[in-house]
Amino acid sequence: MHRTQFSGICAAALTGLLISTLAADDSKPAKPAARADAIPAAARATLEAAGLKVTTAGLSLPEEVDFGKSLRESARQKKAMMAADRDVYAAERELDTFKAQIHELKAQYTGLNAEMAGATSTAAQNRIIGALNATKGQLEQIARQGSECNDRLKEARKKASEIREAYVDEVLPMRAKADEITRKWSSLAAEKEMQDAVDAVNKALNTKFALKPSSTFTASLKQLKTMEEAINSDAIRLENEANSLWVSVTINGKHKQRMVVDSGASIISLPDRMARDMGLDQKDGEPMLVGLADGREVQATRIKLGSVKVGQFTIEDVECCVLGPEARDAPPLLGMSFLGQFKFEVDAQQAELKLLKVDSGEPVPKEKPREKMKATKKKK
């Protein structure tokens, strides 16, 4: 017999043996799945009477299912909070761009006025007048756009604040629910009657069920802990003086001042003398009108503070208005440009300011260098 024929016969024999072996394996009956009716009735009744759900897959508490649903809803709210923060950051950047453009146009307008004073020919004067009118038109247009953008920013901040409050109201009570579920499992595991019932189920189903939280609930607890770590709170002592509540504030990391907590003020307000004593730069500020408690309206300058710290919390780039010299007796106010960053409560009886801050996890975008407006080349 030739070697090739012998090899072919051996290969065929091996193939046949392999096929018959696989067929034999396939013919083995699969392990039957546990049937619900195999669970002993007495054991099921005992466990269900204690509030447990008993299936061939394991033991569970209905509270765990509800807890999981609440956690998933909180996760959805966190995503909504991140999206709301992105809208706020986008509106802030857009508003800063408008403010920069207005500042440049005002400088351009001032320069044209100075040039007008030195113009000697009618042609030069006409050219400058045309440029002044064009610049004024641009200023009015950008001012309108800036006002609309400011309205969008206010709405975005309001929406973000509402979502944060809903998130906090959802997450904080979940700790008590989680602890109650954990305590219930511990209580069940300590009862001999419960353990005997579980042993009977395990014997009937050939399983290893235990009276302890499910792996899904354990994973949910870790997720809850992460959510809780993003929520920080502090209660800051207030001083009641002349029917106003005063709090200690640190501005720009070094200037400690006492300010009145005023949730009715849309922005932090500082008297002129205090701002000067702190060396706050107002030259690039935006003029604005501010209403005082006595009904007067005074001129003020809107600026940004590098940082404002109250208690353990520091907020950067906080809007502030510096009142004109005519409002020298006005108290400094800690307004909503700071307070609005928190879920807060002013407890007059306890003389406390309770601040609660939620970190959505959305990173604050780094400020890009602003492009200067392209100025039209003047012809002489």
C-alpha positions as CSV (number, residue, x, y, z in Angstrom):
1,M,0.0,0.0,0.0
2,H,1.3,3.4,-0.9
3,R,2.1,5.9,2.0
4,T,-0.4,8.4,0.6
5,Q,-3.3,5.9,0.7
6,F,-2.4,4.8,4.2
7,S,-2.4,8.5,5.3
8,G,-5.8,9.0,3.7
9,I,-7.3,6.0,5.5
10,C,-5.9,7.2,8.9
11,A,-7.2,10.7,8.4
12,A,-10.7,9.3,7.4
13,A,-10.7,7.1,10.5
14,L,-9.8,10.0,12.8
15,T,-12.4,12.2,11.2
16,G,-15.1,9.6,11.7
17,L,-14.0,9.1,15.3
18,L,-14.2,12.8,15.9
19,I,-17.7,13.1,14.4
20,S,-19.0,10.2,16.3
21,T,-17.5,11.7,19.6
22,L,-19.2,15.1,18.9
23,A,-22.4,13.4,18.2
24,A,-22.2,11.4,21.4
25,D,-21.5,14.7,23.3
26,D,-24.5,16.4,21.6
27,S,-26.7,13.6,22.6
28,K,-26.0,14.2,26.3
29,P,-29.1,15.8,27.9
30,A,-28.6,19.4,29.2
31,K,-28.9,20.0,32.9
32,P,-32.6,20.8,33.5
33,A,-33.2,24.4,34.6
34,A,-34.6,24.9,38.1
35,R,-38.4,25.1,38.1
36,A,-40.3,27.6,40.2
37,D,-42.6,24.9,41.4
38,A,-39.6,23.1,42.9
39,I,-39.3,25.8,45.6
40,P,-40.8,24.3,48.8
41,A,-44.1,26.0,49.5
42,A,-43.5,26.4,53.2
43,A,-40.1,28.0,52.7
44,R,-41.5,30.4,50.0
45,A,-44.3,31.4,52.3
46,T,-41.9,32.2,55.1
47,L,-39.6,34.3,52.9
48,E,-42.4,36.1,51.2
49,A,-44.1,36.9,54.5
50,A,-40.9,38.7,55.4
51,G,-41.1,40.9,52.2
52,L,-38.7,38.9,50.1
53,K,-39.3,38.0,46.4
54,V,-38.3,34.4,45.8
55,T,-37.4,33.1,42.3
56,T,-35.2,30.5,40.8
57,A,-32.7,33.3,40.1
58,G,-32.3,34.4,43.8
59,L,-33.8,36.4,46.7
60,S,-34.5,40.1,46.5
61,L,-36.3,42.9,48.3
62,P,-38.7,45.1,46.3
63,E,-37.1,48.1,47.9
64,E,-33.9,47.3,46.0
65,V,-35.8,47.5,42.7
66,D,-37.3,50.9,43.7
67,F,-33.8,52.1,44.8
68,G,-32.3,51.2,41.5
69,K,-35.0,53.1,39.6
70,S,-34.4,56.2,41.8
71,L,-30.7,55.9,41.1
72,R,-31.2,55.7,37.4
73,E,-33.4,58.8,37.5
74,S,-30.7,60.7,39.5
75,A,-28.1,59.6,36.8
76,R,-30.4,61.1,34.1
77,Q,-30.7,64.3,36.2
78,K,-26.9,64.5,36.5
79,K,-26.6,64.3,32.7
80,A,-29.2,67.1,32.4
81,M,-27.3,69.1,35.0
82,M,-24.1,68.8,32.9
83,A,-25.9,69.9,29.8
84,A,-27.4,72.9,31.7
85,D,-23.8,73.8,32.8
86,R,-22.6,73.7,29.2
87,D,-25.4,76.1,28.3
88,V,-24.4,78.5,31.1
89,Y,-20.7,78.4,30.1
90,A,-21.6,79.0,26.4
91,A,-23.8,82.0,27.3
92,E,-21.1,83.4,29.6
93,R,-18.4,83.1,26.9
94,E,-20.8,84.8,24.3
95,L,-21.6,87.6,26.7
96,D,-17.9,88.2,27.5
97,T,-17.3,88.5,23.7
98,F,-20.0,91.1,23.4
99,K,-18.6,93.0,26.4
100,A,-15.1,93.0,24.8
101,Q,-16.5,94.2,21.5
102,I,-18.4,97.0,23.2
103,H,-15.2,98.0,25.1
104,E,-13.2,98.2,21.9
105,L,-15.9,100.1,20.0
106,K,-16.1,102.7,22.8
107,A,-12.3,103.1,22.7
108,Q,-12.6,103.5,18.9
109,Y,-15.4,106.1,19.4
110,T,-13.3,108.0,21.8
111,G,-10.4,108.0,19.4
112,L,-12.5,109.3,16.6
113,N,-13.8,112.1,18.8
114,A,-10.3,113.1,19.6
115,E,-9.4,113.0,15.9
116,M,-12.4,115.2,15.1
117,A,-11.1,117.9,17.4
118,G,-8.0,118.1,15.3
119,A,-9.6,117.9,11.9
120,T,-9.0,121.0,9.8
121,S,-10.8,120.2,6.5
122,T,-14.4,119.7,5.8
123,A,-13.5,116.4,4.0
124,A,-11.7,115.1,7.1
125,Q,-14.6,116.1,9.3
126,N,-17.1,114.4,7.1
127,R,-15.1,111.3,7.0
128,I,-14.8,111.2,10.8
129,I,-18.5,112.0,11.2
130,G,-19.3,109.0,9.0
131,A,-17.0,106.8,11.0
132,L,-18.5,108.0,14.3
133,N,-22.0,107.2,13.0
134,A,-20.9,103.7,11.9
135,T,-19.3,103.0,15.2
136,K,-22.3,104.2,17.1
137,G,-24.5,102.0,15.0
138,Q,-22.3,99.0,15.7
139,L,-22.3,99.9,19.4
140,E,-26.1,99.9,19.5
141,Q,-26.4,96.7,17.6
142,I,-23.9,94.8,19.8
143,A,-25.5,96.3,22.9
144,R,-28.9,94.8,21.8
145,Q,-27.3,91.5,21.1
146,G,-25.5,91.6,24.5
147,S,-28.7,92.4,26.3
148,E,-30.4,89.4,24.6
149,C,-27.5,87.2,25.5
150,N,-27.6,88.4,29.1
151,D,-31.3,87.4,29.2
152,R,-30.3,83.9,27.8
153,L,-27.6,83.6,30.5
154,K,-30.1,84.5,33.3
155,E,-32.5,81.8,31.9
156,A,-29.7,79.3,31.6
157,R,-28.6,79.9,35.2
158,K,-32.2,79.6,36.4
159,K,-32.6,76.3,34.6
160,A,-29.3,75.0,35.9
161,S,-30.3,76.0,39.5
162,E,-33.6,74.2,39.2
163,I,-32.0,71.0,37.9
164,R,-29.5,71.1,40.7
165,E,-32.2,71.5,43.3
166,A,-34.1,68.6,41.9
167,Y,-31.0,66.5,41.8
168,V,-30.1,67.2,45.4
169,D,-33.7,66.6,46.5
170,E,-33.5,63.2,44.8
171,V,-30.0,62.1,45.9
172,L,-29.9,63.2,49.6
173,P,-32.9,61.1,50.8
174,M,-31.5,58.0,49.0
175,R,-28.9,57.5,51.7
176,A,-31.7,56.8,54.3
177,K,-33.4,54.4,51.9
178,A,-30.1,52.6,51.3
179,D,-29.4,52.3,55.0
180,E,-32.9,51.0,55.6
181,I,-32.4,48.2,53.0
182,T,-29.1,47.2,54.4
183,R,-30.6,47.1,57.9
184,K,-33.4,44.9,56.7
185,W,-31.1,42.4,55.1
186,S,-29.0,42.2,58.4
187,S,-32.2,41.7,60.4
188,L,-33.4,38.9,58.1
189,A,-30.0,37.2,58.2
190,A,-30.1,37.2,62.0
191,E,-33.4,35.2,62.1
192,K,-33.0,31.4,62.3
193,E,-36.4,30.9,60.7
194,M,-35.3,32.9,57.6
195,Q,-32.0,31.0,57.4
196,D,-33.8,27.6,57.6
197,A,-36.2,28.7,54.8
198,V,-33.2,29.7,52.6
199,D,-31.5,26.4,53.3
200,A,-34.6,24.5,52.2
201,V,-34.7,26.5,49.0
202,N,-31.0,25.9,48.3
203,K,-31.5,22.2,48.9
204,A,-34.4,22.0,46.6
205,L,-32.8,24.0,43.8
206,N,-29.2,23.0,44.4
207,T,-28.3,26.7,44.7
208,K,-26.3,28.9,47.1
209,F,-28.7,31.8,47.9
210,A,-27.9,34.0,50.9
211,L,-29.7,36.6,53.0
212,K,-27.7,39.5,51.8
213,P,-28.0,42.5,49.4
214,S,-27.9,41.6,45.7
215,S,-24.8,42.4,43.7
216,T,-26.8,45.0,41.8
217,F,-27.7,46.8,45.0
218,T,-24.1,46.7,46.1
219,A,-23.0,48.3,42.9
220,S,-25.8,50.9,43.3
221,L,-24.4,51.8,46.7
222,K,-21.0,52.6,45.2
223,Q,-22.7,54.8,42.6
224,L,-24.6,56.6,45.3
225,K,-21.4,57.3,47.2
226,T,-19.9,58.9,44.1
227,M,-23.0,61.1,43.7
228,E,-22.9,62.1,47.4
229,E,-19.2,63.1,47.1
230,A,-20.2,65.6,44.5
231,I,-22.5,67.4,47.0
232,N,-20.8,69.6,49.6
233,S,-22.5,71.6,52.2
234,D,-21.6,74.2,54.9
235,A,-23.4,76.2,57.5
236,I,-21.8,79.6,58.0
237,R,-22.4,81.7,61.1
238,L,-24.1,85.0,60.6
239,E,-24.1,88.2,62.7
240,N,-27.4,89.9,63.2
241,E,-26.8,93.6,63.2
242,A,-29.4,96.4,62.6
243,N,-31.9,93.9,61.3
244,S,-29.4,92.7,58.7
245,L,-27.5,89.4,58.6
246,W,-23.8,89.9,58.0
247,V,-21.3,87.2,56.9
248,S,-17.5,87.2,56.6
249,V,-16.3,87.2,52.9
250,T,-12.8,86.9,51.5
251,I,-12.4,88.7,48.1
252,N,-9.6,87.8,45.7
253,G,-8.0,85.6,48.3
254,K,-6.8,88.3,50.6
255,H,-9.4,91.0,51.4
256,K,-11.7,90.0,54.3
257,Q,-14.9,92.0,54.4
258,R,-18.2,91.8,56.2
259,M,-21.2,91.8,53.9
260,V,-25.0,91.7,54.2
261,V,-26.5,88.5,52.8
262,D,-29.1,89.7,50.4
263,S,-30.9,87.2,48.1
264,G,-32.9,90.1,46.6
265,A,-29.7,91.6,45.1
266,S,-29.0,90.2,41.6
267,I,-25.3,90.9,42.0
268,I,-22.6,91.5,44.6
269,S,-22.6,95.2,45.5
270,L,-19.6,97.1,47.0
271,P,-19.4,100.8,48.0
272,D,-16.9,102.8,46.2
273,R,-14.6,103.4,49.2
274,M,-14.4,99.7,50.0
275,A,-13.6,98.8,46.3
276,R,-10.8,101.4,46.3
277,D,-9.3,100.2,49.6
278,M,-9.1,96.7,48.0
279,G,-7.5,98.1,44.9
280,L,-10.1,96.8,42.6
281,D,-9.6,97.8,39.0
282,Q,-12.6,99.6,37.5
283,K,-11.2,101.1,34.3
284,D,-12.5,98.3,32.1
285,G,-15.8,98.1,33.9
286,E,-19.2,98.4,32.4
287,P,-21.4,101.4,33.5
288,M,-24.8,100.4,34.9
289,L,-27.7,101.7,37.0
290,V,-28.4,100.2,40.4
291,G,-31.5,100.6,42.6
292,L,-30.8,101.0,46.3
293,A,-33.0,100.0,49.2
294,D,-34.2,103.5,49.7
295,G,-35.5,103.7,46.1
296,R,-32.7,105.8,44.6
297,E,-31.0,104.8,41.4
298,V,-27.2,105.4,41.3
299,Q,-24.5,104.9,38.8
300,A,-22.3,101.9,39.2
301,T,-19.6,100.0,37.4
302,R,-19.9,96.3,36.7
303,I,-16.6,94.3,37.2
304,K,-15.6,90.8,37.8
305,L,-13.9,89.7,41.1
306,G,-11.2,87.1,40.8
307,S,-12.7,85.0,43.6
308,V,-15.2,85.2,46.4
309,K,-14.9,82.9,49.4
310,V,-17.6,82.2,52.0
311,G,-17.1,79.4,54.5
312,Q,-15.4,76.5,52.7
313,F,-16.6,77.6,49.2
314,T,-14.7,79.7,46.7
315,I,-16.3,80.8,43.5
316,E,-14.1,82.4,40.8
317,D,-15.0,85.2,38.3
318,V,-17.9,86.6,40.2
319,E,-19.8,89.6,38.8
320,C,-19.9,92.6,41.1
321,C,-21.0,96.2,40.9
322,V,-19.1,99.1,42.5
323,L,-21.4,101.8,43.5
324,G,-20.7,105.5,42.7
325,P,-19.4,107.8,45.4
326,E,-22.9,109.2,46.0
327,A,-23.8,105.8,47.6
328,R,-21.0,105.9,50.1
329,D,-23.3,104.8,53.0
330,A,-24.7,101.8,51.1
331,P,-23.7,98.5,52.8
332,P,-21.8,95.9,50.8
333,L,-24.2,93.1,49.6
334,L,-23.5,89.5,49.0
335,G,-26.0,89.0,46.2
336,M,-27.1,86.3,43.7
337,S,-24.0,86.4,41.5
338,F,-22.5,84.4,44.4
339,L,-25.5,82.9,46.2
340,G,-27.0,81.7,42.9
341,Q,-24.1,79.2,42.5
342,F,-25.6,77.2,45.4
343,K,-28.7,75.7,46.8
344,F,-28.9,78.0,49.8
345,E,-31.0,78.8,52.8
346,V,-30.8,81.8,55.2
347,D,-31.9,80.6,58.6
348,A,-32.6,83.9,60.5
349,Q,-33.5,82.1,63.8
350,Q,-30.2,80.1,63.9
351,A,-28.3,83.0,62.3
352,E,-26.8,80.6,59.7
353,L,-26.3,80.7,56.0
354,K,-26.6,77.1,54.7
355,L,-24.8,76.6,51.3
356,L,-25.0,73.4,49.3
357,K,-22.8,73.0,46.2
358,V,-23.2,70.4,43.5
359,D,-20.4,69.5,41.1
360,S,-22.0,68.3,37.9
361,G,-18.7,67.0,36.6
362,E,-18.8,69.3,33.6
363,P,-15.4,71.0,33.4
364,V,-15.3,74.8,33.2
365,P,-13.9,75.6,29.7
366,K,-10.6,77.5,29.7
367,E,-10.9,81.0,28.5
368,K,-9.6,81.5,25.0
369,P,-7.7,84.7,24.1
370,R,-10.2,87.1,22.6
371,E,-9.7,88.3,19.1
372,K,-9.6,92.0,18.7
373,M,-12.1,93.6,16.3
374,K,-10.7,94.4,13.0
375,A,-10.6,98.2,12.7
376,T,-11.2,99.8,9.4
377,K,-8.1,101.5,8.1
378,K,-8.6,105.3,8.1
379,K,-7.8,107.3,5.0
380,K,-6.4,110.8,5.5
